[in-house]
Amino acid sequence: KANLRASCKECDRAHNSLIRGWRGNNPLPEDFRCPLCLRNQEDFVATGRYSKQTPFVVDHCHVTMKVRGYLCNTCNVGLGSINDDPAILRRMLNYLEA
């Protein structure tokens, strides 16, 4: 069976420990809004998604393992899809504004 993991088990354990620890010391504020898209829990529930769980995840740098804070899952995936690269984000912004 092929190993389809993006990282090794040891890195996964370190990652999960970081997230759990940070979340435990920094509970999600009530009526939190994603700092990027500005949506809150009710906005996500209105779309028919996230009625039983939070749409918010702990965002962090996978290189430095530094936590940046909470984001909605959608925005977090977006940042991950460009490898957290500001140059790509600037090009995306230029493309949209053109």
Stockholm file with secondary structure:
# STOCKHOLM 1.0

chainA/1-98         KANLRASCKECDRAHNSLIRGWRGNNPLPEDFRCPLCLRNQEDFVATGRYSKQTPFVVDHCHVTMKVRGYLCNTCNVGLGSINDDPAILRRMLNYLEA
#=GR chainA/1-98 SS CCCCCSSCHHHHHHHHHHHHHHHHHSCCCTTCBCTTTCCBHHHHHHTTCCSSSCSEEEEECTTTCCEEEEEEHHHHHHHHHTTTCHHHHHHHHHHHHC
#=GC SS_cons        CCCCCSSCHHHHHHHHHHHHHHHHHSCCCTTCBCTTTCCBHHHHHHTTCCSSSCSEEEEECTTTCCEEEEEEHHHHHHHHHTTTCHHHHHHHHHHHHC
//
